[in-house]
Amino acid sequence: MRSELRPLSAVPFWICALLAVTLGLQFAWRLTRPAVQESAELPPPPRHGALRLASFAEEPAAARLAMLYLQSYDYRAGNRTSYQKLDYERLTGWLDAIQALDPRSDYPLFSAARIYAENPDAARSRRMLEYVYQAFFDDPARRWPALAHAAIVAKHRLKDLPLALRYARAVERHATGSDVPLWAKQMEIFILEDMDELEAARAMIASLLESGRIHDPAEIRFLRDRLRELAARQARGKPPSDSRQPR
């Protein structure tokens, strides 16, 4: 007994849409590169317009598929190039094109900060961290977690406290939403302490307390205790008031 063919209209819409997006991405990809043999090098990033055209008005789905392609690139057959050795200029170009396709997605910057920036090559890591920093300002309320992680990478992996301070300061000043946790607001304080900038750390805490942005009694108590601890550290580090310099 032969089975009857189902009409195209019986296929769920999401399957048709996914197939169309996949075919469109493949078409756009072919348009953006010459017809050459397969290479281990990451190809040039697609143009924003080409990706939008290929998405068939399904930008979020197309952005997710493009990210899957990008993240699986170093696992493709015949490609032995680890993502840690890719051309990071091209890589940031891909991330930028995908982010532009779906600006509300957290995935590209999450990957940038937590995967591609965690690179033992300091130059590549710095290039990715700078990309995260620049992209943060387009939507601080949504993108602060990526920059907060970038500050952690700069501090602990690169051992670059001034760079970590730059990122932490941007989070504190521009990510002002009520959903930003206290630890993110305090990163600048902790980094200033690590740099032995105790007076600046105290000024930062005092500014937070006076700003009215902190409402949780436990958080306020914690900051006041921290302020007293810093004052005590400063007092211990100062010479006695009646000390005299030798002549």
N, C-alpha and C positions, 0 to 999 in steps of 0.2 A: 504493500500500500504506500503510495507516494504522498509525502506531506505537501500541503498547499503552501504556495508562496504568500508571505504576508505583504500587504501593501506598504509603501514607504511611510504613509501617514500613521501607521501603527507603531513606528519607531519613536521612543520618547524624545522630546525636544532637546533635552540636555545632551543626549548622545550625539544628535546631529550637530549641535552647537560645538561640542568638544571636538568632533571630527573636523568641522569647518575651521576652528581656531588652529588646530594642529596643522592642517594643510596650508592655512594662511601663513603661519610662522615659517613653515618650510619654504614657501614661495618667497617670503620676504628675505629669508636667510640667503637663498640662492641669488637674489637680486643684489645683495650687498657684498658679494665676493666673486672673484673671477673663477672660471671653471678650471681649477687646478687639482692635482692629486691631493689626497688626504694628508694633512700635516698635523704634527703634535702641537704646533703653536696655536694659541687661542686666536681665533680670527678677529678682525676688526669689529667693533660693536655695531649693531644695526642702527640705522637712522630712526629717530623717534617717529617720524611720519610713516616710515615703512612698517614699523611695529603696530602703529595704530590702524593702518590700513589692513594689515593682516589679521587684526583681532576681530574684525567683523562686529564691532561694538561690544565685544566681550573682553574689555581691557583687563579686569581682575584675573579672569581665567588665563588670558594670554600671558600676563605677567608671571603667574605661578608656573606655567609651562616653561617660560623662558628661564626662570630661576632653576627649575629642575634640570634643564639642559646645561646651564652654566655650572651648577654644582656637581653634575655627573661627568663633566668634560674630561677630567683626568682619569676616569674609570672606563672611558670608551675603548673599544677594541683597537689594539695597535698603538694606543697612546700611553706612553710611559712617563709623560711629563707630570709631575706632581703639581697641584695647584700652588704650592709654595714657591715654585720656580716659574710660574707664569709671568707674562708681561703685565705688571700691575697697572700700567697706564691703560691698556686695553681692558683689563678687568674692571677698573673703576668706570670706564666708559660703558661697559655692559650693565653694571649696577645702576648707573645714572639713567640709562635708557629704560631699564625695567622699572625704576622708581618713578620716572616720568609717566610711564604707562598706567601705573596705579599708585598715585601719591599717598594714599591712605594706608598702604600696606607697610607693615613693620619688617617684612621678611628681608628685603635687600640690605637695610642698615643693620639688622640683626646679624646677618651673615657676614657683613663687612667687619663689624666689631668683634664678633665672637668666633669667627672662623678665619677669615683672611688676614685680620690684624694679628692673630696669634701665630705669627710667623717668626722663626728664628733669625731670618734675615732682617736686620734692623731697618734698612732702607725701605724695603717693601712694607714692613709694618708701619713705619711712619707715613708712607704714602697713603695707606688705607685709613689710618687714623685721621689724617688731614681731610680725606674725603668725607668721613663721618662728621667731622667738625663743621665743614662747610655746608653739608646737607642738613645739619641740625637746625640751622637758622630759618629754614623754609617752613618748619612746623615744630617749634620747641616743645609745645604741649604734648605732642605725640612721640617725638623722637628723642626725648631726653634719656631714656634708658640706654640707647646705643652710645651716646656721648659719655654717660656716666661709666659705662664699661670701658670706653676708650681711655678715660682718666685712670682707671685701674690698670689697664695694660701699660700705659705710659709710666705709671709709678712702679709697678712690680716687675714688669718684663724688661722695659727699656731703662729703668732706673733714672728716668728723666723727670725730676720733680717740677721744674719750671713748666714743662709741657703738660704734666698732669694738672698743675695748678691752673693753667690756661683753660683746660677743658672743664675742670670742676667749677671754675668761676663763671663760665658761660652757662652751665646748668643752674647755678644758684641765682644768677641775674635774669635769665630769660625763661626758665621753666618755672613759672610762678603759680601753676595750677594747684588747687587744693589736694589733688591726688598724688603730688610729688612727695615721696616719703622723706622723713627727717634725715635718714642716712645720706640721701642724695644732696640735701641742702647743706649737710655738714662736711661733705668731702673737702671743700676748700679749707675748712678749719683744721682738719686732720693733716692735710698736706702742708699747711703753714707751720704746724707744730713740727712736722718732720724736717722742715727747712730751718727750724729754730727761730721762726718769725713769731715769737710768742705775743708781742704787742699787737701785731696785725691780727693774730688769731683771736685775741681778746676783743679787739675792735669789731671783728666779724660777728662774734657771739653777741656782743652788746647791740649791734645793729639788728640782728635777728630778733632779739627780745623786744627792742623798741619799735620794730616795724609793725607789730600787731598781726603778723602772718602766722605765728605759733599760738594755737588755742588749747592744745592738749596740756592739762596740768602736769602730766608726767614728763612731757617733752620740755616744758618750761623749767621744771625742777632740775632735769638733767643738764640743761644748758647753764643754769645758775651754778650748779655744782662744778661744771666744767670751767666756768669763769673763775671760781675761787681756786680751783686746782692750778690753773695757769698763773694766777696772781702769786700763788705760793711758790711755784717753780721759778717765776721771775725773781721773787724776793731771795730765794736760795742762791740764785746765780749772781746776785749783785754783791759787791764788796761792802763791808760794814761802813756805816755813814761817817764814822770818825777815823776811817783809815787815811793814811798819808802816803803819798808817793815818795820814794826815796829821792834825795837830792844828790 
